[in-house]
Amino acid sequence: MDVQPIDPRDDRAFADWFAVVDATQRDLWPGEPGWLAVELRARALAEGGDERVELLVAADDTGRVIGAARCGAPLRDNTHLVSSELWVHPAHRRRGAGRALLTTVERRALADGRTVSLIEHDEPAGADPAGRVFARAHGYECAQVDRRRDLAVPADPARLVRLEEDCLPRAAGYRIVTWRDRCPDEYVDDRALLGRRISTDMPLGDLAVEEEDWDAARVRRREAQSAAADRSSIVAGAVDGAGRLVAVTDIQLPNGAPEKAYQWDTVVLGEHRGHRLGTLVKIANLRLLAEVSPATTSVATWNAEDNRYMVAVNEALGFTVVGSGLEWQKHL
Ligand SMILES: CC(C)(COP(=O)(O)OP(=O)(O)OC[C@H]1O[C@@H](n2cnc3c(N)ncnc32)[C@H](O)[C@@H]1OP(=O)(O)O)[C@@H](O)C(=O)NCCC(=O)NCCS
């Protein structure tokens, strides 16, 4: 098995890499678009110095590409780790491609001074546990279990109104704001603080990660990356009496396959918790999503299983479990 890095700008090499990713994700979640080529390419090419991304392929003796990996090395914080995803084409499993990829990922990480390797993968309910058996066989320990929950949208308007009525009495003094794609300038520093906080406020299991270093420029870089990936960001926030943004929730909408949207960050600053702001921003954002994207039929969200509050909010909104996301860790 031959493992090599590829240049994401090379059309042919990227197409071979993506074909494996696409076949694997369609096998895992039949009927779903999954990551689109434009999105993964934009992530690999993103500039700005937040993360260095490497794409690797594993080819068999005939030169056919049967395995793929994406390795992300944070550059601004968490410089001790590398975080990877591995995919082996469903028709070519148990031939050593996964092992060859992971061995190369670890060797390159060590050469780069990284001491912790993380790998993550999805496991639909009832699916083959190959990913977990593979990770354990290579000395990884499960550091975090997320549950994936989906919600059919548009959400029942009456359900949203009832929930909102329950929440509003607790949220006096706050107002809800929404935007698409670009955070208003007046909130961009607050958005950066929220990005910093979410990186360590969410339950992290046994993951050896540290706080991420966010500022307004990084918020703008992330927005530019979403645009380059042909994604829209649908965002709702809560503003306190002093005019500060103290809560935010962000849904990512792939413009090339809008039927499925993805819940990203949701965070309420610690000192503003207990006011039902997490629920209220999500209600506002589901309404905004329905307004701007009638083609969207489902939203997926991932939460640590011990993230009791966020899970309760999602269940109140009607999200139901469809599988898990597992994060594995190894000290190199
Ligand atoms: C997990 C995955 C990457 C493994 O790829 P692979 O090329 O089949 O793995 P390898 O052939 O290199 O297997 C190496 C070892 O992992 C273990 N393993 C892998 N798949 C297994 C399975 N289905 N059942 C039991 N053991 C398995 C075995 O110990 C195997 O060694 P062996 O074949 O000598 O017994 C592949 O199944 C896949 O792409 N799954 C979907 C995506 C995913 O879960 N990726 C993240 C993995 S952490």
The ligand as a MOL file (V3000), in Angstrom:
LIG
                    3D

  0  0  0     0  0            999 V3000
M  V30 BEGIN CTAB
M  V30 COUNTS 48 50 0 0 0
M  V30 BEGIN ATOM
M  V30 1 C -12.2390 2.1020 9.7600 0
M  V30 2 C -11.6750 1.9900 8.3380 0
M  V30 3 C -10.8850 3.2800 8.0240 0
M  V30 4 C -10.7150 0.7870 8.3030 0
M  V30 5 O -10.0980 0.7080 7.0300 0
M  V30 6 P -9.4680 -0.6700 6.4790 0
M  V30 7 O -8.5850 -0.3470 5.3370 0
M  V30 8 O -10.5530 -1.6640 6.2680 0
M  V30 9 O -8.5820 -1.1020 7.7310 0
M  V30 10 P -7.3090 -2.1040 7.7170 0
M  V30 11 O -7.4970 -3.1560 6.6610 0
M  V30 12 O -6.0680 -1.3060 7.6350 0
M  V30 13 O -7.4740 -2.7480 9.1530 0
M  V30 14 C -6.4860 -2.6590 10.1680 0
M  V30 15 C -7.0020 -3.3710 11.4250 0
M  V30 16 O -8.1590 -2.7000 11.9440 0
M  V30 17 C -9.0990 -3.6670 12.4980 0
M  V30 18 N -10.3360 -3.6490 11.6930 0
M  V30 19 C -10.6000 -2.8310 10.6670 0
M  V30 20 N -11.8750 -3.0390 10.2430 0
M  V30 21 C -12.3840 -4.0160 10.9920 0
M  V30 22 C -13.6520 -4.6880 11.0220 0
M  V30 23 N -14.6220 -4.3900 10.1230 0
M  V30 24 N -13.8570 -5.6510 11.9460 0
M  V30 25 C -12.8850 -5.9560 12.8200 0
M  V30 26 N -11.6460 -5.3830 12.8160 0
M  V30 27 C -11.4190 -4.4170 11.9350 0
M  V30 28 C -8.3660 -5.0130 12.3710 0
M  V30 29 O -7.6110 -5.1730 13.5510 0
M  V30 30 C -7.4850 -4.7790 11.1620 0
M  V30 31 O -6.3770 -5.6280 11.1290 0
M  V30 32 P -6.5180 -7.0800 10.4260 0
M  V30 33 O -7.2300 -6.9150 9.1190 0
M  V30 34 O -5.0850 -7.5250 10.2790 0
M  V30 35 O -7.3240 -7.9250 11.3760 0
M  V30 36 C -12.8110 1.7430 7.3080 0
M  V30 37 O -13.6460 0.6840 7.7830 0
M  V30 38 C -13.6760 2.9460 7.0500 0
M  V30 39 O -13.3740 3.7610 6.1660 0
M  V30 40 N -14.7840 3.0840 7.8190 0
M  V30 41 C -15.7050 4.2260 7.6720 0
M  V30 42 C -15.0390 5.5350 8.1290 0
M  V30 43 C -14.4300 5.4380 9.5170 0
M  V30 44 O -15.0000 4.8710 10.4260 0
M  V30 45 N -13.2380 6.0770 9.6390 0
M  V30 46 C -12.5570 6.3340 10.8890 0
M  V30 47 C -11.8630 5.1910 11.4950 0
M  V30 48 S -11.3160 5.6560 13.1350 0
M  V30 END ATOM
M  V30 BEGIN BOND
M  V30 1 1 1 2
M  V30 2 1 2 3
M  V30 3 1 2 4
M  V30 4 1 2 36
M  V30 5 1 4 5
M  V30 6 1 5 6
M  V30 7 2 6 7
M  V30 8 1 6 8
M  V30 9 1 6 9
M  V30 10 1 9 10
M  V30 11 2 10 11
M  V30 12 1 10 12
M  V30 13 1 10 13
M  V30 14 1 13 14
M  V30 15 1 14 15
M  V30 16 1 15 16
M  V30 17 1 15 30
M  V30 18 1 16 17
M  V30 19 1 17 18
M  V30 20 1 17 28
M  V30 21 1 18 19
M  V30 22 1 18 27
M  V30 23 2 19 20
M  V30 24 1 20 21
M  V30 25 1 21 22
M  V30 26 2 21 27
M  V30 27 1 22 23
M  V30 28 2 22 24
M  V30 29 1 24 25
M  V30 30 2 25 26
M  V30 31 1 26 27
M  V30 32 1 28 29
M  V30 33 1 28 30
M  V30 34 1 30 31
M  V30 35 1 31 32
M  V30 36 2 32 33
M  V30 37 1 32 34
M  V30 38 1 32 35
M  V30 39 1 36 37
M  V30 40 1 36 38
M  V30 41 2 38 39
M  V30 42 1 38 40
M  V30 43 1 40 41
M  V30 44 1 41 42
M  V30 45 1 42 43
M  V30 46 2 43 44
M  V30 47 1 43 45
M  V30 48 1 45 46
M  V30 49 1 46 47
M  V30 50 1 47 48
M  V30 END BOND
M  V30 END CTAB
M  END
